[in-house]
Amino acid sequence: MSRFVSYSPPRIATDVAMQRGQEFLAHMDSRRSVRMFSGDDVPREMIEIAVATANTAPSGAHQQPWTFVATNDQVVRHSIRVAAEIEETENYEGGRLPPAWRAALEPLGTDSDKSYLEVVPWIVVVFAQKSTPMPDGSLRKNYYVNESVGIACGLFIASLHTMGLATLTHTPNPMGFLNEILDRPSTERPYILFPIGYPAADCTVPDLTRKPLADALLEVPSPS
Ligand code: IYR
């Protein structure tokens, strides 16, 4: 039996709404993925705020199928770096990345060096719960897990950027080692690893542009 409560957020005047929307757009457009971090400390509360924001995401059947695992432990970050570099060395130097994939990555200048994993004060690994153990011992199957966790990660990134923090949607491949290092059950799959910190003073990012709105947004003409 569902229960409903009233929901009536205030209607915002269109001009004010568009102004806000434009400001949010400009803010998000100033975000870049970062691989060159400062080692400056980031208070735990900022990580908590970002995860609390992610935790507001809509999800399939409101199952909220995510676990955010945060660490600022030097030893854990070292273990993650070592394990990630073993996999990425196989990818880049061992020929596991197909040539077309390597070519697609070339403009980003990525390689098997993941030293930023030890520079950043925080790593947050997001796990997707394929199923969730319930208090009665049963296992609940979750729906639309990828969509739900992806949306939560988007909100997480937006929150970090709002606080002036930098991150990278890092997906060392394969990343099953994260279950072991972070002690997560086999019902959870590592989804994205976020190194989090301030950008290094001499940080550079690839000179990329975003595709024009006309390529991202199509409008279906009304049938005449
Ligand atoms: N996981 C590798 C390769 C990689 C893949 C994509 I798609 C990227 O956008 C960036 C990197 C790595 O982390 O280097």
Residues whose N, C-alpha, C, O or C-beta is under 5 A from the ligand:
A	BS01	IYR	T110 D111 T171 P172 N173
